[in-house]
Amino acid sequence: MTPPYRSLLDSPIGRLIIEANDHAITRIAWCDDVSPPEPNASELTQTASAQLHDYFNGQRQQFNLPLAPIGTEFQQRCWQALCVIPYGATRSYADQAQAIAHPQSVRAVGQANGANPIAIVIPCHRVIGANGRLTGYTGGLNRKRWLLACEHTPQHETASHP
């Protein structure tokens, strides 16, 4: 098996590692390691890096990338439901469980979100507690708070309405 291609991106809230195979992005994760793996960029990881850069600068609300997250069928359904949450909007874990026709699986949905291998692009940061409070995020609640605030700034809202 060919090792994944990877790029590193220094974002306003920390370094990201972007990994891909020959056809799709397979992982975007926070890379807080002191010594991250050596980059081995491809056109696809560079495209993802550029789109993320645009997102962080308020110039992009949707990503146009082929994705291939690896997970169970249940996780895949959860991640697909995340992708339909609009930019700047939030949903509760119960809303997400309802969206995948498993209303009693709120905790399992939370676990699936926690296993999301493609941060930001598959926007698990947009899922909050039913009481409106921020709960769990693999990158930490400070990053989740920043991402949600980023999507609610006037600069980002006007970026899509020329």
N, CA and C atoms as a LAMMPS dump frame, in Angstrom:
ITEM: TIMESTEP
0
ITEM: NUMBER OF ATOMS
486
ITEM: BOX BOUNDS ff ff ff
-5.0000000000000000e+02 5.0000000000000000e+02
-5.0000000000000000e+02 5.0000000000000000e+02
-5.0000000000000000e+02 5.0000000000000000e+02
ITEM: ATOMS id mol type element x y z
1 1 1 N 0.848 -1.182 0
2 1 2 C 0 0 0
3 1 3 C 0.893 1.245 0
4 2 1 N 0.56 2.165 -0.857
5 2 2 C 1.312 3.411 -0.957
6 2 3 C 1.062 4.246 0.295
7 3 1 N 2.126 4.788 0.887
8 3 2 C 1.899 5.648 2.05
9 3 3 C 1.084 6.871 1.646
10 4 1 N 0.313 7.404 2.583
11 4 2 C -0.531 8.547 2.217
12 4 3 C 0.308 9.778 1.892
13 5 1 N -0.27 10.582 1.055
14 5 2 C 0.305 11.896 0.802
15 5 3 C -0.095 12.764 1.986
16 6 1 N 0.75 13.703 2.335
17 6 2 C 0.384 14.574 3.444
18 6 3 C 0.971 15.96 3.283
19 7 1 N 0.189 16.918 3.739
20 7 2 C 0.618 18.313 3.809
21 7 3 C 0.354 18.791 5.219
22 8 1 N 1.063 19.817 5.608
23 8 2 C 0.831 20.469 6.892
24 8 3 C 0.342 21.877 6.635
25 9 1 N -0.594 22.328 7.446
26 9 2 C -1.134 23.674 7.315
27 9 3 C -1.142 24.324 8.69
28 10 1 N -0.483 25.455 8.795
29 10 2 C -0.537 26.237 10.026
30 10 3 C -1.758 27.14 9.938
31 11 1 N -2.754 26.85 10.777
32 11 2 C -3.995 27.626 10.784
33 11 3 C -3.973 28.603 11.953
34 12 1 N -4.944 29.489 12.027
35 12 2 C -5.005 30.428 13.148
36 12 3 C -5.196 29.742 14.508
37 13 1 N -5.611 28.467 14.49
38 13 2 C -5.86 27.763 15.756
39 13 3 C -5.051 26.483 15.884
40 14 1 N -3.972 26.398 15.147
41 14 2 C -3.091 25.247 15.287
42 14 3 C -2.78 24.581 13.967
43 15 1 N -1.801 23.721 14.025
44 15 2 C -1.347 23.02 12.825
45 15 3 C -2.276 21.849 12.504
46 16 1 N -2.57 21.713 11.21
47 16 2 C -3.37 20.603 10.694
48 16 3 C -2.505 19.722 9.813
49 17 1 N -2.771 18.433 9.873
50 17 2 C -2.168 17.504 8.923
51 17 3 C -3.283 17.071 7.976
52 18 1 N -2.974 17.088 6.697
53 18 2 C -3.938 16.73 5.656
54 18 3 C -3.373 15.514 4.939
55 19 1 N -4.118 14.416 4.927
56 19 2 C -3.651 13.188 4.285
57 19 3 C -4.611 12.775 3.179
58 20 1 N -4.045 12.15 2.157
59 20 2 C -4.848 11.701 1.02
60 20 3 C -4.234 10.454 0.417
61 21 1 N -5.071 9.689 -0.263
62 21 2 C -4.568 8.626 -1.122
63 21 3 C -4.538 9.202 -2.542
64 22 1 N -4.489 8.366 -3.53
65 22 2 C -4.42 8.864 -4.91
66 22 3 C -5.715 9.518 -5.381
67 23 1 N -6.818 9.284 -4.65
68 23 2 C -8.12 9.711 -5.153
69 23 3 C -8.9 10.662 -4.254
70 24 1 N -8.582 10.686 -2.95
71 24 2 C -9.428 11.447 -2.036
72 24 3 C -8.686 11.813 -0.753
73 25 1 N -9.221 12.794 -0.073
74 25 2 C -8.737 13.157 1.255
75 25 3 C -9.21 12.073 2.218
76 26 1 N -8.301 11.57 3.024
77 26 2 C -8.641 10.518 3.979
78 26 3 C -8.585 10.994 5.429
79 27 1 N -7.883 12.102 5.668
80 27 2 C -7.743 12.575 7.048
81 27 3 C -7.328 14.043 7.067
82 28 1 N -7.987 14.804 7.927
83 28 2 C -7.551 16.149 8.284
84 28 3 C -7.677 16.203 9.799
85 29 1 N -6.558 16.388 10.466
86 29 2 C -6.562 16.311 11.928
87 29 3 C -5.625 17.355 12.52
88 30 1 N -5.894 17.694 13.757
89 30 2 C -5.016 18.605 14.481
90 30 3 C -3.708 17.884 14.739
91 31 1 N -2.643 18.56 14.504
92 31 2 C -1.309 17.973 14.615
93 31 3 C -0.53 18.752 15.667
94 32 1 N -0.776 18.423 16.91
95 32 2 C -0.128 19.128 18.003
96 32 3 C 1.214 18.506 18.377
97 33 1 N 1.629 17.509 17.621
98 33 2 C 2.907 16.85 17.887
99 33 3 C 4.056 17.836 17.71
100 34 1 N 5.054 17.683 18.529
101 34 2 C 6.25 18.519 18.402
102 34 3 C 6.941 18.234 17.076
103 35 1 N 6.969 16.976 16.682
104 35 2 C 7.612 16.612 15.414
105 35 3 C 6.617 15.855 14.532
106 36 1 N 5.842 16.585 13.711
107 36 2 C 4.867 15.931 12.843
108 36 3 C 5.566 15.123 11.763
109 37 1 N 4.837 14.204 11.144
110 37 2 C 5.436 13.418 10.063
111 37 3 C 5.898 14.311 8.915
112 38 1 N 6.875 13.825 8.176
113 38 2 C 7.386 14.571 7.015
114 38 3 C 6.285 14.758 5.984
115 39 1 N 6.118 15.971 5.476
116 39 2 C 5.154 16.187 4.401
117 39 3 C 5.573 15.438 3.132
118 40 1 N 4.596 14.968 2.426
119 40 2 C 4.763 14.291 1.145
120 40 3 C 3.563 14.724 0.31
121 41 1 N 3.526 15.994 -0.037
122 41 2 C 2.344 16.621 -0.627
123 41 3 C 1.998 16.056 -1.995
124 42 1 N 0.715 16.109 -2.281
125 42 2 C 0.192 15.805 -3.61
126 42 3 C -0.644 16.997 -4.036
127 43 1 N -1.068 16.985 -5.27
128 43 2 C -1.937 18.069 -5.751
129 43 3 C -3.202 18.141 -4.898
130 44 1 N -3.727 16.987 -4.506
131 44 2 C -4.954 16.947 -3.711
132 44 3 C -4.746 17.511 -2.31
133 45 1 N -3.645 17.164 -1.637
134 45 2 C -3.418 17.723 -0.297
135 45 3 C -3.145 19.222 -0.383
136 46 1 N -2.527 19.658 -1.451
137 46 2 C -2.285 21.095 -1.623
138 46 3 C -3.59 21.843 -1.901
139 47 1 N -4.486 21.229 -2.667
140 47 2 C -5.795 21.823 -2.921
141 47 3 C -6.576 21.936 -1.615
142 48 1 N -6.554 20.884 -0.814
143 48 2 C -7.24 20.916 0.477
144 48 3 C -6.652 22.005 1.366
145 49 1 N -5.345 22.11 1.371
146 49 2 C -4.678 23.138 2.163
147 49 3 C -5.12 24.534 1.719
148 50 1 N -5.179 24.756 0.422
149 50 2 C -5.603 26.064 -0.109
150 50 3 C -7.057 26.353 0.26
151 51 1 N -7.931 25.346 0.174
152 51 2 C -9.339 25.555 0.523
153 51 3 C -9.502 25.831 2.015
154 52 1 N -8.751 25.133 2.842
155 52 2 C -8.791 25.4 4.281
156 52 3 C -8.272 26.806 4.587
157 53 1 N -7.219 27.197 3.923
158 53 2 C -6.679 28.545 4.09
159 53 3 C -7.76 29.578 3.758
160 54 1 N -8.461 29.373 2.651
161 54 2 C -9.548 30.277 2.265
162 54 3 C -10.66 30.279 3.317
163 55 1 N -10.994 29.115 3.855
164 55 2 C -12.014 29.02 4.904
165 55 3 C -11.609 29.86 6.117
166 56 1 N -10.376 29.688 6.559
167 56 2 C -9.908 30.427 7.73
168 56 3 C -9.873 31.933 7.48
169 57 1 N -9.733 32.34 6.234
170 57 2 C -9.699 33.759 5.886
171 57 3 C -11.062 34.318 5.488
172 58 1 N -12.122 33.523 5.682
173 58 2 C -13.464 34.008 5.397
174 58 3 C -13.827 34.047 3.933
175 59 1 N -13.08 33.334 3.095
176 59 2 C -13.329 33.361 1.658
177 59 3 C -13.967 32.081 1.132
178 60 1 N -14.3 31.15 2.019
179 60 2 C -14.89 29.885 1.584
180 60 3 C -15.851 29.39 2.655
181 61 1 N -17.038 28.973 2.205
182 61 2 C -18.022 28.394 3.113
183 61 3 C -18.273 26.915 2.824
184 62 1 N -17.927 26.466 1.639
185 62 2 C -18.1 25.064 1.269
186 62 3 C -16.803 24.558 0.673
187 63 1 N -16.561 23.278 0.894
188 63 2 C -15.363 22.651 0.355
189 63 3 C -15.729 21.822 -0.862
190 64 1 N -14.811 21.769 -1.791
191 64 2 C -14.996 20.99 -3.003
192 64 3 C -13.832 20.009 -3.103
193 65 1 N -13.938 18.94 -2.322
194 65 2 C -12.863 17.95 -2.24
195 65 3 C -13.452 16.548 -2.263
196 66 1 N -12.809 15.616 -2.934
197 66 2 C -13.238 14.222 -2.813
198 66 3 C -12.806 13.714 -1.438
199 67 1 N -13.748 13.093 -0.731
200 67 2 C -13.468 12.612 0.622
201 67 3 C -13.618 11.098 0.702
202 68 1 N -12.769 10.465 1.493
203 68 2 C -12.853 9.023 1.719
204 68 3 C -12.52 8.72 3.177
205 69 1 N -13.408 9.163 4.098
206 69 2 C -13.159 8.838 5.497
207 69 3 C -13.384 7.345 5.733
208 70 1 N -12.557 6.767 6.556
209 70 2 C -12.659 5.335 6.837
210 70 3 C -13.394 5.165 8.164
211 71 1 N -14.484 4.401 8.118
212 71 2 C -15.267 4.159 9.322
213 71 3 C -16.35 3.134 9.056
214 72 1 N -17.09 2.8 10.121
215 72 2 C -18.177 1.842 10.009
216 72 3 C -19.326 2.448 9.203
217 73 1 N -20.278 1.61 8.847
218 73 2 C -21.455 2.106 8.117
219 73 3 C -22.193 3.155 8.948
220 74 1 N -22.331 2.93 10.239
221 74 2 C -22.996 3.891 11.117
222 74 3 C -22.226 5.209 11.153
223 75 1 N -20.916 5.137 11.312
224 75 2 C -20.104 6.352 11.309
225 75 3 C -20.251 7.103 9.995
226 76 1 N -20.23 6.384 8.885
227 76 2 C -20.38 7.023 7.567
228 76 3 C -21.706 7.782 7.487
229 77 1 N -22.773 7.179 7.991
230 77 2 C -24.081 7.853 7.974
231 77 3 C -24.047 9.121 8.822
232 78 1 N -23.413 9.024 9.973
233 78 2 C -23.292 10.206 10.841
234 78 3 C -22.501 11.305 10.146
235 79 1 N -21.398 10.954 9.517
236 79 2 C -20.547 11.94 8.858
237 79 3 C -21.257 12.564 7.661
238 80 1 N -22.051 11.76 6.94
239 80 2 C -22.821 12.319 5.825
240 80 3 C -23.844 13.327 6.34
241 81 1 N -24.454 13.035 7.486
242 81 2 C -25.416 13.975 8.075
243 81 3 C -24.734 15.272 8.493
244 82 1 N -23.487 15.187 8.949
245 82 2 C -22.75 16.397 9.302
246 82 3 C -22.57 17.304 8.096
247 83 1 N -22.343 16.696 6.952
248 83 2 C -22.045 17.473 5.739
249 83 3 C -23.22 18.299 5.241
250 84 1 N -24.42 18.038 5.727
251 84 2 C -25.573 18.835 5.285
252 84 3 C -25.908 19.962 6.263
253 85 1 N -25.172 20.066 7.365
254 85 2 C -25.396 21.189 8.289
255 85 3 C -24.822 22.432 7.614
256 86 1 N -25.644 23.439 7.395
257 86 2 C -25.156 24.624 6.68
258 86 3 C -24.062 25.371 7.438
259 87 1 N -23.238 26.028 6.694
260 87 2 C -22.208 26.908 7.237
261 87 3 C -22.863 27.895 8.197
262 88 1 N -22.29 28.043 9.376
263 88 2 C -22.802 28.994 10.346
264 88 3 C -23.959 28.485 11.183
265 89 1 N -24.466 27.293 10.896
266 89 2 C -25.586 26.728 11.649
267 89 3 C -25.057 25.669 12.624
268 90 1 N -25.877 25.337 13.594
269 90 2 C -25.541 24.25 14.51
270 90 3 C -26.736 23.31 14.619
271 91 1 N -26.441 22.108 15.04
272 91 2 C -27.455 21.092 15.315
273 91 3 C -27.08 20.42 16.624
274 92 1 N -28.061 19.833 17.265
275 92 2 C -27.776 19.059 18.469
276 92 3 C -27.467 17.614 18.06
277 93 1 N -26.901 16.885 18.99
278 93 2 C -26.65 15.47 18.742
279 93 3 C -27.977 14.745 18.513
280 94 1 N -29.027 15.155 19.215
281 94 2 C -30.347 14.556 19.006
282 94 3 C -30.858 14.85 17.599
283 95 1 N -30.643 16.075 17.121
284 95 2 C -31.031 16.413 15.743
285 95 3 C -30.312 15.516 14.748
286 96 1 N -29.019 15.302 14.999
287 96 2 C -28.241 14.467 14.09
288 96 3 C -28.725 13.018 14.138
289 97 1 N -29.031 12.52 15.333
290 97 2 C -29.544 11.145 15.465
291 97 3 C -30.864 11.013 14.708
292 98 1 N -31.704 12.018 14.808
293 98 2 C -32.977 12.015 14.081
294 98 3 C -32.723 12.028 12.571
295 99 1 N -31.755 12.806 12.129
296 99 2 C -31.455 12.932 10.695
297 99 3 C -31.002 11.622 10.073
298 100 1 N -30.414 10.746 10.873
299 100 2 C -29.968 9.454 10.327
300 100 3 C -30.942 8.33 10.677
301 101 1 N -32.143 8.714 11.15
302 101 2 C -33.212 7.775 11.488
303 101 3 C -32.83 6.825 12.624
304 102 1 N -32.048 7.321 13.57
305 102 2 C -31.694 6.579 14.785
306 102 3 C -31.887 7.493 15.996
307 103 1 N -33.124 7.917 16.261
308 103 2 C -33.349 8.925 17.3
309 103 3 C -32.903 8.504 18.699
310 104 1 N -32.787 7.213 18.952
311 104 2 C -32.363 6.745 20.272
312 104 3 C -30.844 6.609 20.395
313 105 1 N -30.11 6.96 19.345
314 105 2 C -28.661 6.732 19.308
315 105 3 C -27.84 7.997 19.506
316 106 1 N -28.292 8.865 20.379
317 106 2 C -27.62 10.151 20.565
318 106 3 C -26.166 9.954 21.011
319 107 1 N -25.93 9.074 21.967
320 107 2 C -24.558 8.846 22.435
321 107 3 C -23.693 8.237 21.34
322 108 1 N -24.246 7.304 20.589
323 108 2 C -23.487 6.678 19.496
324 108 3 C -23.144 7.709 18.429
325 109 1 N -24.051 8.635 18.187
326 109 2 C -23.785 9.731 17.247
327 109 3 C -22.621 10.567 17.758
328 110 1 N -22.625 10.866 19.036
329 110 2 C -21.525 11.617 19.629
330 110 3 C -20.195 10.892 19.481
331 111 1 N -20.211 9.592 19.68
332 111 2 C -18.983 8.805 19.509
333 111 3 C -18.536 8.802 18.05
334 112 1 N -19.475 8.701 17.128
335 112 2 C -19.131 8.729 15.705
336 112 3 C -18.536 10.085 15.334
337 113 1 N -19.119 11.145 15.852
338 113 2 C -18.574 12.475 15.585
339 113 3 C -17.157 12.583 16.123
340 114 1 N -16.928 12.014 17.286
341 114 2 C -15.595 12.038 17.882
342 114 3 C -14.573 11.268 17.07
343 115 1 N -15.048 10.313 16.274
344 115 2 C -14.151 9.513 15.429
345 115 3 C -13.997 10.093 14.029
346 116 1 N -14.631 11.232 13.77
347 116 2 C -14.561 11.869 12.456
348 116 3 C -13.096 12.117 12.074
349 117 1 N -12.616 11.499 10.993
350 117 2 C -11.211 11.669 10.627
351 117 3 C -10.921 12.903 9.767
352 118 1 N -11.958 13.634 9.36
353 118 2 C -11.739 14.765 8.454
354 118 3 C -12.325 16.029 9.094
355 119 1 N -11.542 16.599 10.01
356 119 2 C -11.979 17.787 10.741
357 119 3 C -12.275 18.94 9.793
358 120 1 N -13.159 19.783 10.214
359 120 2 C -13.572 21.031 9.564
360 120 3 C -14.351 20.763 8.273
361 121 1 N -13.79 20.022 7.341
362 121 2 C -14.462 19.745 6.069
363 121 3 C -15.719 18.907 6.317
364 122 1 N -15.621 17.907 7.18
365 122 2 C -16.804 17.213 7.701
366 122 3 C -17.044 17.886 9.049
367 123 1 N -17.998 18.824 9.103
368 123 2 C -18.055 19.811 10.187
369 123 3 C -18.684 19.342 11.499
370 124 1 N -18.015 18.436 12.194
371 124 2 C -18.532 17.982 13.484
372 124 3 C -18.504 19.097 14.521
373 125 1 N -17.758 20.174 14.251
374 125 2 C -17.741 21.31 15.183
375 125 3 C -19.1 22.013 15.236
376 126 1 N -19.976 21.736 14.285
377 126 2 C -21.292 22.378 14.241
378 126 3 C -22.341 21.652 15.092
379 127 1 N -21.94 20.589 15.78
380 127 2 C -22.875 19.847 16.623
381 127 3 C -22.628 20.225 18.078
382 128 1 N -23.704 20.623 18.737
383 128 2 C -23.62 21.091 20.119
384 128 3 C -24.627 20.322 20.972
385 129 1 N -24.569 20.531 22.27
386 129 2 C -25.511 19.881 23.172
387 129 3 C -26.925 20.408 22.978
388 130 1 N -27.911 19.623 23.382
389 130 2 C -29.314 20.016 23.247
390 130 3 C -29.613 21.299 24.018
391 131 1 N -28.827 21.569 25.065
392 131 2 C -29.021 22.767 25.875
393 131 3 C -28.288 23.979 25.29
394 132 1 N -27.684 23.809 24.106
395 132 2 C -26.983 24.902 23.445
396 132 3 C -25.532 25.056 23.87
397 133 1 N -25.074 24.214 24.765
398 133 2 C -23.694 24.296 25.24
399 133 3 C -22.761 23.514 24.323
400 134 1 N -21.522 23.965 24.293
401 134 2 C -20.508 23.245 23.535
402 134 3 C -20.125 21.99 24.303
403 135 1 N -20.063 20.899 23.581
404 135 2 C -19.636 19.639 24.173
405 135 3 C -18.635 19.01 23.242
406 136 1 N -17.809 18.161 23.766
407 136 2 C -16.79 17.405 23.067
408 136 3 C -16.394 17.834 21.665
409 137 1 N -15.11 17.899 21.475
410 137 2 C -14.531 18.113 20.147
411 137 3 C -13.099 17.598 20.214
412 138 1 N -12.743 16.767 19.274
413 138 2 C -11.419 16.155 19.289
414 138 3 C -10.314 17.203 19.332
415 139 1 N -10.519 18.326 18.685
416 139 2 C -9.518 19.387 18.684
417 139 3 C -9.544 20.254 19.93
418 140 1 N -10.496 20.02 20.811
419 140 2 C -10.636 20.805 22.03
420 140 3 C -11.741 21.848 21.891
421 141 1 N -12.362 22.179 23.012
422 141 2 C -13.482 23.122 22.983
423 141 3 C -13.075 24.523 22.556
424 142 1 N -11.844 24.928 22.825
425 142 2 C -11.407 26.253 22.37
426 142 3 C -11.418 26.341 20.855
427 143 1 N -10.971 25.276 20.188
428 143 2 C -11.001 25.273 18.716
429 143 3 C -12.434 25.227 18.206
430 144 1 N -13.274 24.43 18.836
431 144 2 C -14.676 24.363 18.426
432 144 3 C -15.321 25.741 18.553
433 145 1 N -15.093 26.399 19.675
434 145 2 C -15.627 27.742 19.916
435 145 3 C -15.133 28.702 18.83
436 146 1 N -13.847 28.632 18.499
437 146 2 C -13.265 29.516 17.486
438 146 3 C -13.906 29.258 16.121
439 147 1 N -14.047 27.987 15.743
440 147 2 C -14.628 27.643 14.44
441 147 3 C -16.067 28.147 14.335
442 148 1 N -16.847 27.955 15.387
443 148 2 C -18.234 28.428 15.362
444 148 3 C -18.29 29.949 15.3
445 149 1 N -17.437 30.61 16.054
446 149 2 C -17.391 32.078 16.006
447 149 3 C -16.934 32.557 14.636
448 150 1 N -15.968 31.874 14.067
449 150 2 C -15.45 32.207 12.74
450 150 3 C -16.58 32.188 11.703
451 151 1 N -17.46 31.212 11.813
452 151 2 C -18.553 31.077 10.85
453 151 3 C -19.679 32.076 11.101
454 152 1 N -19.628 32.787 12.207
455 152 2 C -20.673 33.76 12.521
456 152 3 C -20.213 35.197 12.412
457 153 1 N -18.992 35.433 11.978
458 153 2 C -18.507 36.805 11.872
459 153 3 C -19.077 37.478 10.634
460 154 1 N -19.301 38.796 10.679
461 154 2 C -19.821 39.503 9.505
462 154 3 C -18.947 39.32 8.266
463 155 1 N -17.627 39.252 8.444
464 155 2 C -16.731 39.061 7.304
465 155 3 C -17.1 37.773 6.571
466 156 1 N -17.372 36.722 7.322
467 156 2 C -17.692 35.439 6.705
468 156 3 C -19.085 35.456 6.088
469 157 1 N -20.022 36.139 6.7
470 157 2 C -21.381 36.197 6.152
471 157 3 C -21.396 36.982 4.85
472 158 1 N -20.656 38.064 4.764
473 158 2 C -20.677 38.861 3.55
474 158 3 C -19.813 38.248 2.452
475 159 1 N -18.919 37.343 2.82
476 159 2 C -18.055 36.722 1.818
477 159 3 C -18.861 35.933 0.794
478 160 1 N -20.024 35.417 1.196
479 160 2 C -20.82 34.626 0.256
480 160 3 C -21.895 35.456 -0.446
481 161 1 N -22.047 36.715 -0.051
482 161 2 C -23.062 37.565 -0.654
483 161 3 C -22.41 38.793 -1.263
484 162 1 N -21.911 38.666 -2.503
485 162 2 C -21.222 39.793 -3.127
486 162 3 C -22.127 40.98 -3.356
